[in-house]
Amino acid sequence: MLRFLLVMSFLLAGAWQLGGAAWLLAKAHLAHYLIDDAWEQQLRSGEPVRPWPWADTWPVARLSLGGGRPLLVMSGSSGQALAFGPGLVENSGAPGARDRNTVIAAHRDTHFNGLRDLRAGQVVRLQDIRGRWYRYRVSSSRVVDSRREQMPIQAGPGLVLVTCYPFDALSAGGPLRFVVHAEYLGAGRSQEA
């Protein structure tokens, strides 16, 4: 009888863990559906739309790194915002800003995993909430030690993409950042994909 109770308790604990993991996965898929819907509403209205009533972030841009599905960029670069996608860093320029760089950060192991494949000369596109696309050309990429060098927001148009480095690190939170700089090329059509 003791053996039966022990086996049953292990089975229940395992089922509990699997159920919790399935619940997290379901919430993540639902969140991305709601974020996509909020983005489409914003494109129609031109006004910010929160994906759910208590959300502390909302989509502010769409980023196309060349291949794959474009990424929705969230407002802010807090851990909560970066859980859902790349984040527009506070006090940086909006897409297409002429007075200061647009700085976007994301996690290296999810949304910005493909950043390592960007090369000088490649074109990156960024869409604003009015549907207008802005084009940027990658000019450089480098690794920065955040303990020694700050990432100030610079004057003038441009795009800066930032993620943690190295890409294949087993633990998070190190001081190194992979930084991609791209120069502003101009605006495109609103229906450009």
Buried (B, 14 or more C-beta within 10 A) or exposed (E): EEEEEEEEEEEEEEEEEEEEEEEEEEEEEEBBEBBBEBBEBBBEEEEEBBBEEEBEBBBBBBBBBBEEEBBBBBBBBEEEBBBBBBBBBEEBBBBBBEEBBBBBBBBBEBBBBBBBEBEEEBEBBBBBBEBBBBBBBBEEBEEBEBEEEEBEBBEEBBBBBBBBBEBEEEEEEEEBBBBBBBBBBEBBEEEBE
